Amino acid sequence: MPPLRVVFDANVVASTLLFRNSRLRWLREHWISEQCEPLISKATAEEVNRIFLYTKFKIETDLKMELLSIYLNACETVLVKDECIVKCRDTKDQKYLNLAFAGSADLLVTGDADLLVLNGQLPFVIETPADYQKRIEG
């Protein structure tokens, strides 16, 4: 069975890579071992990069870039030409729906309530990281 095609929102990616005590640390190995195929677009990559550049994260820039490369090397880049027909009430989150739609994603993994409320209205599942972990662990 091919790996699941998954969009991870920028906060999930940042929590996974930047915080040692994150409950999401398991995702790092998940990406490295190619158990899923993370999808990324220009817009979502810019959002991840913006978070990684925050000065409040007291991590050296070289280490941030090394951590970010773990995720980016696992990703398939998708060219998003059209917007998803379903609109998010927070327009800043529309880029995740657009990517999932354009990339024929199986799932969108997020903790954002504005995205989670749309589950069931799209051809892909929208779920929390905890629900995704339950799915993976069977």
Helices and strands as residue ranges (DSSP letters): E 4-8, H 10-18, H 26-32, E 36-40, H 42-52, H 61-74, E 76-77, G 91-93, H 94-102, E 107-109, H 113-116, E 125-127, H 129-137
